[in-house]
Amino acid sequence: MARIIVAFPEQEVNRKIAAVLESAGYEVFRTCVTGNEVMRAFTLCQDGVLICGVWFPDRTADTLAWDLGEQAVILVIGKPDQIVHCEHPRIFRRAIPVNRAELLSAVDMLLQLHDQRMPRREGEQKELVARAKEKLQTEYGMTEPEAHHALQRYAMAHGLKMADCARMVLSETEGRSFSFQ
């Protein structure tokens, strides 16, 4: 399941929304009060659903959407006169007030959308990626998220699927030629 990040500049708003989500059985990965915290959270989780306000002290929801690209499905909640400033084509908008049922319905829809657009590895591909990450962790001293991100970056930079990149890492000669750090 996708990781959920709740981000509003007011910690009390974060707490209330996280409580509603958790009471409905959703797990909130992080709560953030700045755009930079959101970016760090997505560095850790790679992709997920972001529920956020329009403005942060250091950036806007639009800027976050452009910076996160395909990593996030984003729901912006705010006053009607504020959410009109969210121009990114992939931002979903919801004007306040939002009741519990509307919030949970929107989150459910975003999670379904996230699951539909994320590629899924199965069987052999999943095992290859796991073994390649283990090799990177052992040989380069990376954490699991760092190894995953390194594979992802390399695959994207070279137009490869993650499983193909993993095969290359696992092959003795080609694995040495990668620059992952």
C-alpha positions as CSV (number, residue, x, y, z in Angstrom):
1,M,0.0,0.0,0.0
2,A,1.1,3.5,-0.7
3,R,2.6,5.6,2.1
4,I,0.6,8.6,3.2
5,I,2.3,11.9,4.1
6,V,0.2,14.6,5.7
7,A,1.7,18.1,5.4
8,F,0.3,21.4,6.6
9,P,2.2,24.3,8.1
10,E,0.2,24.0,11.3
11,Q,1.1,20.9,13.4
12,E,-2.4,20.9,14.9
13,V,-4.0,20.4,11.4
14,N,-1.5,17.6,10.7
15,R,-2.5,15.9,14.0
16,K,-6.2,16.1,13.3
17,I,-6.0,14.8,9.7
18,A,-3.6,12.0,10.8
19,A,-6.0,11.0,13.6
20,V,-8.9,10.8,11.2
21,L,-6.9,8.7,8.8
22,E,-5.5,6.4,11.5
23,S,-9.0,5.9,13.0
24,A,-10.1,4.7,9.6
25,G,-7.3,2.2,9.5
26,Y,-4.8,4.1,7.3
27,E,-1.2,4.4,8.4
28,V,0.3,7.8,8.2
29,F,4.0,7.5,7.2
30,R,5.0,11.1,8.2
31,T,3.5,14.5,9.1
32,C,5.4,17.5,7.9
33,V,5.2,21.3,8.4
34,T,7.6,22.4,5.6
35,G,8.1,21.6,2.0
36,N,11.6,20.5,2.7
37,E,10.3,18.0,5.2
38,V,8.0,16.6,2.5
39,M,10.9,16.2,0.1
40,R,12.9,14.3,2.7
41,A,9.9,12.1,3.5
42,F,9.6,11.2,-0.2
43,T,13.3,10.5,-0.4
44,L,12.7,7.8,2.3
45,C,9.5,6.3,1.0
46,Q,10.1,6.8,-2.8
47,D,6.4,7.3,-3.7
48,G,3.1,7.7,-2.0
49,V,0.1,9.9,-1.4
50,L,0.5,13.5,-0.2
51,I,-2.3,15.3,1.6
52,C,-1.3,18.9,2.1
53,G,-2.1,22.6,2.3
54,V,-1.6,25.2,-0.4
55,W,1.4,27.1,1.1
56,F,4.4,26.2,3.3
57,P,7.0,28.6,4.7
58,D,9.5,27.4,2.1
59,R,7.4,26.4,-1.0
60,T,4.0,25.9,-2.4
61,A,2.0,22.8,-3.1
62,D,2.5,23.5,-6.9
63,T,6.3,23.6,-6.4
64,L,6.1,20.3,-4.5
65,A,4.1,18.7,-7.3
66,W,6.6,19.7,-9.9
67,D,9.5,18.6,-7.6
68,L,8.0,15.3,-6.8
69,G,6.8,14.5,-10.3
70,E,5.5,10.9,-10.6
71,Q,6.5,10.0,-7.0
72,A,3.3,11.5,-5.5
73,V,-0.4,11.6,-5.9
74,I,-1.4,14.9,-4.3
75,L,-4.5,16.2,-2.6
76,V,-4.4,19.8,-1.7
77,I,-6.9,21.0,0.9
78,G,-7.5,24.7,1.4
79,K,-9.8,27.7,1.1
80,P,-11.5,28.0,-2.3
81,D,-9.7,31.3,-3.0
82,Q,-6.3,29.6,-2.2
83,I,-6.7,26.3,-4.1
84,V,-7.3,28.2,-7.3
85,H,-3.5,29.0,-7.2
86,C,-2.7,25.3,-7.5
87,E,-2.2,25.0,-11.2
88,H,-0.3,21.7,-11.5
89,P,-2.4,19.4,-13.7
90,R,-2.0,16.4,-11.5
91,I,-3.0,18.0,-8.2
92,F,-6.4,17.0,-6.8
93,R,-8.1,19.9,-4.9
94,R,-10.6,19.9,-2.1
95,A,-12.1,23.1,-0.6
96,I,-12.6,23.3,3.1
97,P,-14.6,22.6,5.1
98,V,-14.0,18.9,4.5
99,N,-15.9,16.4,6.6
100,R,-14.5,13.0,7.7
101,A,-16.4,11.0,5.1
102,E,-15.3,13.3,2.2
103,L,-11.6,13.1,3.4
104,L,-11.7,9.3,3.6
105,S,-13.4,9.0,0.3
106,A,-10.8,11.2,-1.4
107,V,-7.9,9.3,0.3
108,D,-9.4,6.0,-0.8
109,M,-9.6,7.3,-4.4
110,L,-6.0,8.6,-4.3
111,L,-4.7,5.3,-3.0
112,Q,-6.5,3.4,-5.8
113,L,-5.1,5.8,-8.3
114,H,-1.6,5.3,-6.9
115,D,-1.9,1.6,-7.0
116,Q,-3.0,1.7,-10.7
117,R,-0.2,3.8,-11.9
118,M,2.7,2.1,-10.0
119,P,4.4,-0.7,-11.8
120,R,4.4,-4.0,-9.9
121,R,7.2,-6.4,-9.9
122,E,6.4,-10.1,-9.4
123,G,8.3,-13.3,-8.9
124,E,11.7,-13.4,-10.5
125,Q,11.8,-9.6,-11.0
126,K,11.1,-8.9,-7.4
127,E,13.8,-11.4,-6.3
128,L,16.3,-9.8,-8.7
129,V,15.7,-6.3,-7.4
130,A,16.0,-7.6,-3.8
131,R,19.3,-9.4,-4.5
132,A,20.7,-6.3,-6.3
133,K,19.8,-4.1,-3.3
134,E,21.5,-6.6,-1.0
135,K,24.6,-6.4,-3.1
136,L,24.6,-2.6,-3.1
137,Q,24.1,-2.6,0.7
138,T,27.0,-5.0,1.2
139,E,29.5,-3.6,-1.3
140,Y,28.7,0.1,-1.0
141,G,27.5,0.3,2.6
142,M,24.1,1.7,1.6
143,T,20.8,1.4,3.5
144,E,17.9,-0.4,1.8
145,P,16.2,2.8,0.8
146,E,19.5,4.2,-0.5
147,A,20.1,1.0,-2.6
148,H,16.5,1.2,-3.9
149,H,16.9,4.8,-4.9
150,A,20.3,4.2,-6.5
151,L,18.8,1.4,-8.6
152,Q,15.9,3.6,-9.5
153,R,18.0,6.5,-10.5
154,Y,20.3,4.4,-12.6
155,A,17.4,2.6,-14.3
156,M,15.7,5.9,-15.1
157,A,18.9,7.6,-16.3
158,H,19.6,4.7,-18.7
159,G,16.0,4.0,-19.8
160,L,16.0,0.5,-18.2
161,K,13.5,-1.3,-16.1
162,M,14.5,-1.9,-12.5
163,A,14.7,-5.7,-13.0
164,D,17.1,-5.1,-16.0
165,C,19.2,-2.8,-13.9
166,A,19.3,-5.4,-11.1
167,R,20.5,-8.1,-13.5
168,M,23.3,-5.8,-14.5
169,V,24.3,-5.1,-10.9
170,L,24.3,-8.8,-10.1
171,S,26.4,-9.7,-13.1
172,E,30.1,-9.8,-12.0
173,T,31.7,-7.6,-14.7
174,E,29.0,-5.1,-15.3
175,G,28.2,-4.6,-11.6
176,R,31.6,-3.1,-11.1
177,S,31.2,-0.4,-13.7
178,F,28.2,1.2,-12.1
179,S,28.6,4.5,-10.3
180,F,25.9,4.4,-7.6
181,Q,27.3,6.9,-5.1
